[in-house]
Amino acid sequence: MYPHRIRLRGPWECEPLASDLLPRRVFMPSGWLDAGLAGFRGKACFSRKFGYPGNADPATEHIWLTCDGLSGCRTIVLNGKTLSEDACTSFSFDVTKLLAQRNKLDVTIEGTNETEGLWGEVALEIRKDAYLSKVRVERADAAVRIVGRVVGIADRPLELYTMIDGKHADYRTIAPTDAGAPFEIDIADANALSVRLDLIHVSTIWYAVELPLR
């Protein structure tokens, strides 16, 4: 079942730039205060070294670098290759072709207040050729509305199963696209507590998402 998720929790190195402050070791997720940067205003580089993820096969699988949440981002660099110079609040990059046996990730954060930092989980995700993206679940009157996209390629339409509180609730097929084939699912259930989506190719789950309902 995919995705296989490898969390890059720690230890990380944090080096305040253009400052007299010394580099320090931090554990992720980490905000500005967690990194001992209270009162410091400026840029800090958060770095993490890691090995190639297990037995991932670049011929049949894709390795993605993801982060669930960050603020103050200025640059994201992997093995000397700049992935982004945007002020993103999350990220997801296919890094399959950039990885080596030994790797280094550098994320530069500019702290203008105490809320900056890599406060979301950073991880590697091993995925197949298509995956679920931008999945959102919300209540709509007495129903549950699920929206998202199926991104990538496949040799046939994929099956999308929806389960509410562990019970089958919807089935449909959808062909992925590079831009992401959108879907919208409405299910009448005022008491639902959780939603799970399984994207299936033949008999293999290519991507699974489980979300609680608030």
C-alpha positions as a printed Julia matrix, in Angstrom:
214×3 Matrix{Float64}:
   0.0    0.0     0.0
   1.22   3.48   -0.87
   2.44   5.96    0.08
   5.32   4.68    2.2
   6.2    7.6     4.47
   9.64   8.12    6.02
   9.68  10.98    8.52
  12.79  13.18    8.68
  12.37  14.11   12.31
  15.84  14.51   13.63
  18.37  15.44   14.54
  18.67  18.47   12.25
  21.3   21.2    12.31
  20.23  24.82   12.59
  22.7   27.59   11.71
  21.69  31.23   12.23
  23.15  33.2     9.31
  24.96  36.57    9.58
  24.79  36.26   13.35
  27.02  35.62   16.35
  24.69  32.84   17.43
  26.24  29.38   17.3
  24.85  26.49   15.24
  22.67  24.17   17.25
  21.0   20.77   16.96
  17.2   20.68   16.74
  14.49  18.06   16.4
  11.66  18.42   13.93
   9.01  19.66   13.72
  10.61  22.84   15.06
   9.43  26.42   15.33
  11.58  29.48   15.95
  11.35  29.13   19.74
  11.97  25.36   19.65
  15.26  26.09   17.87
  16.33  28.46   20.63
  16.02  31.5    18.36
  13.87  33.69   20.63
  14.71  37.32   19.92
  16.72  36.53   16.76
  15.51  38.2    13.58
  17.1   37.05   10.36
  17.79  33.92    8.33
  18.59  30.48    9.68
  19.45  27.37    7.68
  17.86  24.11    8.86
  19.78  21.1     7.49
  19.19  17.36    7.53
  21.38  14.57    6.14
  19.73  11.28    5.2
  20.36   8.13    3.21
  18.58   6.69    0.2
  15.14   5.45    1.33
  15.43   1.7     1.72
  14.62  -0.43   -1.28
  12.76   2.23   -3.28
  12.9    1.3    -6.96
  13.24   4.39   -9.22
  12.06   2.3   -12.19
   8.59   1.74  -10.71
   8.31   4.2    -7.82
   8.66   7.93   -7.24
  10.24   9.5    -4.16
   8.7   12.76   -3.03
  10.04  15.26   -0.51
   7.16  16.78    1.44
   6.48  19.2     4.28
   3.1   19.64    5.96
   3.69  23.22    7.1
   6.3   25.96    7.35
   6.5   29.75    7.4
   9.21  32.26    6.59
  10.6   29.97    3.87
  13.18  31.52    1.54
  14.94  28.6    -0.18
  14.73  24.8    -0.3
  17.88  23.06   -1.56
  18.53  19.33   -1.98
  22.06  18.13   -2.74
  22.97  21.6    -4.02
  19.93  21.81   -6.32
  17.47  24.63   -5.59
  13.93  23.24   -5.44
  12.17  26.48   -4.51
  12.74  30.13   -3.74
   9.08  30.79   -2.96
   7.58  31.75    0.39
   5.62  28.5     0.48
   3.6   27.25    3.44
   3.98  23.57    2.47
   5.82  21.72   -0.27
   5.91  18.53   -2.3
   8.65  17.74   -4.85
   9.41  14.65   -6.91
  13.1   14.18   -6.05
  13.6   10.67   -7.46
  16.31  11.74   -9.91
  18.11  13.99   -7.39
  18.73  11.43   -4.66
  22.03   9.68   -3.99
  23.11   7.22   -1.33
  23.9   10.18    0.92
  21.78  13.34    0.74
  21.52  16.76    2.34
  18.44  18.97    2.61
  18.82  22.69    3.43
  15.78  24.86    4.2
  16.44  28.55    4.83
  13.88  30.27    7.02
  13.75  34.02    7.61
  12.4   34.74   11.04
  10.49  38.0    11.36
   8.5   36.83   14.39
   8.36  33.92   16.8
   5.93  31.84   14.71
   8.33  31.11   11.84
   9.91  27.7    11.31
   9.4   24.17   10.04
   6.46  23.45   12.28
   5.02  20.73   10.01
   6.37  17.24    9.44
   9.1   16.86    6.79
   9.12  13.44    5.14
   9.95  11.33    2.13
   6.98   9.67    0.45
   7.36   6.71   -1.89
   4.51   6.82   -4.42
   3.45   5.09   -7.62
   2.78   6.86  -10.94
  -0.48   8.45   -9.77
  -1.58   9.79   -6.39
  -4.26  11.76   -4.55
  -3.67  15.49   -4.14
  -5.38  18.44   -2.42
  -7.89  16.18   -0.71
 -10.27  18.15    1.49
 -13.19  16.94    3.58
 -15.93  19.13    5.0
 -19.46  18.92    6.3
 -22.18  20.34    4.06
 -25.51  20.45    5.91
 -26.31  16.79    6.69
 -23.75  15.46    4.19
 -20.03  14.97    3.82
 -18.28  16.58    0.85
 -14.93  15.25   -0.34
 -12.95  17.01   -3.06
  -9.5   16.41   -4.48
  -7.49  15.51   -7.56
  -5.88  12.42   -9.04
  -2.48  13.42  -10.42
  -0.1   11.44  -12.62
  -0.35   8.76  -15.27
  -1.74   5.23  -15.52
  -2.32   2.64  -18.23
  -6.03   2.5   -17.35
  -8.6    4.42  -15.28
  -8.01   3.95  -11.56
 -10.61   2.88   -9.0
 -11.44   5.31   -6.21
 -13.08   3.82   -3.12
 -14.5    5.99   -0.34
 -15.14   4.68    3.16
 -16.95   6.51    5.95
 -16.1    5.29    9.46
 -14.71   2.09    7.94
 -17.79   1.32    5.79
 -17.97   1.48    2.01
 -19.71   4.68    0.86
 -18.76   5.39   -2.77
 -17.03   3.86   -5.77
 -16.01   5.4    -9.08
 -13.28   5.21  -11.7
 -11.11   8.14  -12.67
  -8.27   8.63  -15.15
  -5.34  10.63  -13.72
  -3.87  13.61  -15.56
  -0.67  15.62  -15.15
  -2.7   18.63  -14.02
  -4.86  16.49  -11.76
  -8.29  15.07  -12.6
 -10.75  16.65  -10.12
 -13.4   14.76   -8.18
 -16.21  15.77   -5.85
 -18.06  13.24   -3.71
 -21.16  14.01   -1.62
 -22.35  11.43    0.89
 -25.4   11.83    3.13
 -24.11  11.11    6.63
 -24.55  13.71    9.36
 -22.7   11.64   11.99
 -19.55  10.7    10.06
 -16.31  10.9    12.04
 -13.65   9.89    9.49
 -13.14   9.47    5.75
 -10.73   7.17    3.92
  -9.96   7.21    0.2
  -8.17   4.36   -1.6
  -6.84   4.88   -5.13
  -6.41   1.43   -6.66
  -4.63   0.11   -9.74
  -5.82  -3.46  -10.41
  -5.21  -4.95   -6.94
  -2.64  -2.49   -5.53
  -3.46   0.58   -3.47
  -1.5    3.33   -5.21
  -2.44   5.99   -2.68
  -4.5    6.1     0.52
  -5.67   9.1     2.53
  -7.51   9.05    5.85
  -8.88  12.27    7.34
 -10.92  13.04   10.46
 -14.09  15.11   10.27
 -14.3   18.05   12.63
